[in-house]
Amino acid sequence: MIKFTLHDIFGYLLPGIITLAALTVLSWSFCFPSHELSLSWLADQKWPFFALVLLLAYFLGHVVACIAAMSMHYGTMEDSLPTNVADSIKLKAGDILGTRYDKASDSKAQDLLNAICDNYNLRHDKQPYREIREMLLYRIDFCRGLTVSFLVLAFSFMARSVIPGGGFELGHVKKDLNWPVVLTVIVLSLIGSSVSYVRFRRFRRLRLTQIAAAFLVLQHERAPKYPPENADPKPPEKPNPCREE
């Protein structure tokens, strides 16, 4: 059974709704610039129309997620962790692969390193890791999606500002799309995109830290317990004087 999770809502649907609104403004600007954008007709629509709109927004959310993934990577452990900790993780990941894993400079090597650590944690850790992992993942995708969708919204109103045309109608009230309204939407969209990008970087750093910490703890817990190297050797057994020759 397919489940509709919070990841679908925050990671795809909400950014898709903003993108759909931005594309509507772009279509209005380039295709029907002299017409008024009426919003009152939405109240007369039935549920199949809104279901179709949500489906289209969900699809656009996936498109936005693809664009965001190409421009905003999940990041590297070297950027989020101390050098000695990242080197320790690469050494232990190399033990799992059966090879040396000294460098992880390109994106493919970083993706492999993150996947090794993440899948090791999923196989050996308990439920809390999965819950925190899912929480951080949908927050990362949510913030990435908002970064892109707010930029598209700002661009759409920039286009509307340079193309002369009609205003919009809400109920029986008609208003012109004047410069203060357009400028306010553009500024708020750019602020929303900037804040979303800052939050994306924070959640990305938290995710990498969580992967690294869980991986190191599990490696330590599952490592074979050997006696310390500097331990005193076992003293020789003294002969028993009462033992018969």
C-alpha positions in Angstrom: 0.0 0.0 0.0 1.3 3.4 -1.0 1.5 5.8 2.0 1.3 9.6 1.7 4.0 10.8 4.2 5.1 14.1 5.5 7.9 13.9 3.1 5.4 14.0 0.2 3.6 17.0 1.7 6.5 19.2 2.7 9.1 17.9 0.2 6.9 17.9 -2.9 3.4 19.2 -2.5 4.0 22.6 -0.9 6.9 23.6 -3.1 4.8 22.4 -6.1 1.8 24.6 -5.0 4.1 27.7 -4.9 5.6 26.8 -8.3 2.1 26.2 -9.8 1.1 29.7 -8.6 4.3 31.2 -10.2 3.6 29.4 -13.5 0.1 30.7 -13.4 1.4 34.3 -13.1 3.9 33.7 -15.9 1.1 32.3 -18.2 -1.1 35.3 -17.3 1.8 37.7 -18.1 2.8 36.3 -21.5 -0.4 34.8 -22.8 -3.2 37.0 -21.4 -1.4 40.2 -20.3 -4.4 42.5 -20.8 -6.9 40.3 -19.0 -7.7 40.5 -15.3 -6.8 37.5 -13.2 -10.0 36.5 -11.5 -9.8 34.4 -8.4 -13.5 34.3 -7.6 -14.3 31.5 -10.0 -12.3 29.1 -7.8 -15.2 29.1 -5.3 -17.5 27.5 -8.0 -15.2 24.6 -8.7 -15.9 21.0 -7.5 -13.6 18.6 -5.8 -12.3 16.9 -9.0 -10.8 20.3 -10.1 -9.0 20.7 -6.8 -7.8 17.1 -6.9 -6.3 17.7 -10.3 -4.7 20.9 -9.1 -3.1 19.0 -6.2 -1.9 16.2 -8.5 -0.4 18.8 -10.8 1.3 20.6 -7.9 2.7 17.3 -6.6 4.2 16.5 -10.0 5.7 20.0 -10.2 7.1 19.4 -6.7 9.1 16.5 -8.0 10.3 18.6 -10.9 11.4 21.3 -8.5 13.1 18.6 -6.3 15.1 17.4 -9.3 16.3 20.9 -10.1 17.1 21.6 -6.4 19.1 18.3 -6.1 21.3 19.3 -9.1 22.1 22.7 -7.6 22.1 21.9 -3.9 23.9 18.7 -3.0 23.6 16.8 0.3 27.1 17.9 1.1 30.3 16.2 2.2 31.5 15.1 5.6 34.7 17.1 5.2 32.5 20.3 5.2 30.5 19.3 8.3 32.9 17.4 10.5 36.4 17.8 11.8 39.1 16.4 9.6 40.2 13.6 12.0 36.6 12.5 12.4 36.0 12.4 8.6 39.3 10.4 8.1 38.2 7.9 10.8 34.9 7.4 9.0 36.5 6.9 5.7 38.9 4.3 7.2 36.1 2.4 8.8 34.0 2.6 5.6 37.1 1.2 3.7 37.1 -1.8 6.1 33.5 -2.5 5.1 34.3 -2.3 1.4 37.5 -4.3 1.8 39.6 -1.6 0.3 41.3 1.7 1.2 39.0 4.7 1.2 41.4 7.5 1.6 39.9 10.2 -0.6 36.3 11.3 -1.2 36.8 14.4 -3.3 34.2 14.0 -6.1 30.4 13.8 -5.7 30.2 10.1 -6.6 32.7 9.2 -3.9 30.9 11.3 -1.3 27.5 9.8 -2.2 29.0 6.3 -1.8 30.5 7.2 1.5 27.2 8.7 2.8 25.3 5.7 1.5 27.6 3.2 3.2 27.4 4.9 6.6 23.6 5.5 6.3 22.8 1.9 5.3 25.1 0.5 8.0 23.1 2.6 10.5 19.8 1.5 9.1 20.8 -2.2 9.3 22.2 -2.1 12.8 20.6 0.8 14.7 17.1 0.9 16.2 14.0 2.8 15.4 15.1 6.3 16.7 17.7 6.6 13.9 15.1 5.9 11.2 12.7 8.5 12.7 15.4 11.3 13.0 16.7 10.4 9.5 13.2 10.7 7.9 12.6 14.0 9.8 15.8 15.5 8.6 15.3 14.3 5.0 11.9 15.8 4.5 13.1 19.1 6.1 16.1 19.2 3.7 13.9 18.5 0.6 11.3 21.0 1.9 13.8 23.8 2.3 15.5 23.0 -1.1 12.1 23.0 -2.8 11.1 26.3 -1.2 14.4 27.9 -2.2 13.8 27.1 -5.9 10.0 27.7 -5.9 10.3 31.1 -4.2 12.9 32.1 -6.8 10.5 31.1 -9.6 7.7 33.1 -7.9 9.9 36.2 -7.7 10.9 35.8 -11.4 7.2 35.5 -12.4 6.3 38.7 -10.7 9.4 40.4 -12.2 8.0 39.4 -15.6 4.6 40.7 -14.7 6.0 44.0 -13.7 7.6 44.7 -17.0 4.7 43.5 -19.1 1.8 46.0 -18.9 -1.7 44.5 -18.5 -4.7 44.1 -16.3 -5.0 43.6 -12.6 -6.7 40.9 -10.6 -10.2 40.4 -9.3 -11.1 38.9 -5.9 -14.9 38.5 -5.4 -16.4 41.8 -6.6 -13.3 43.8 -5.9 -11.0 44.7 -8.7 -7.5 46.0 -8.1 -4.7 47.1 -10.3 -1.4 45.2 -10.0 0.6 48.3 -9.1 4.3 48.6 -8.3 4.0 48.4 -4.4 2.1 45.1 -4.6 4.6 43.6 -7.2 7.6 44.8 -5.3 6.3 43.5 -2.0 5.7 40.0 -3.5 9.2 40.0 -5.1 10.9 41.0 -1.9 9.0 38.5 0.2 9.8 35.8 -2.3 13.5 36.5 -2.3 13.5 36.6 1.5 11.7 33.3 1.6 14.2 31.8 -0.8 17.2 33.1 1.2 15.8 31.9 4.6 14.9 28.5 3.1 18.5 28.1 1.7 20.0 28.9 5.1 17.7 26.4 6.8 18.6 23.8 4.1 22.3 24.2 5.0 21.6 23.8 8.7 19.5 20.6 8.2 22.1 19.2 5.8 24.8 19.7 8.4 22.7 18.1 11.1 22.0 15.1 8.8 25.7 14.5 8.1 26.5 14.8 11.8 23.8 12.3 12.6 25.0 9.8 10.1 28.6 10.2 11.2 27.8 10.0 15.0 25.6 6.9 14.6 28.1 5.2 12.4 31.0 5.7 14.7 29.0 4.6 17.8 27.8 1.5 16.1 31.2 0.6 14.8 32.6 1.0 18.4 29.8 -1.1 19.9 30.2 -3.9 17.4 34.0 -4.0 17.3 35.6 -7.1 18.8 36.9 -6.6 22.3 40.6 -7.2 22.4 42.8 -6.7 25.6 44.7 -3.5 25.5 48.2 -3.6 24.0 49.9 -2.2 27.1 48.2 -4.7 29.4 50.6 -6.6 31.7 51.1 -10.2 30.6 49.7 -12.9 32.7 52.2 -13.9 35.4 53.6 -17.4 35.1 52.0 -20.0 37.3 54.0 -20.8 40.4 54.8 -24.5 41.0 52.8 -26.1 43.7 55.2 -27.4 46.4 52.6 -29.8 47.6 52.3 -31.5 44.3 53.9 -35.0 44.2 56.9 -35.5 41.9 
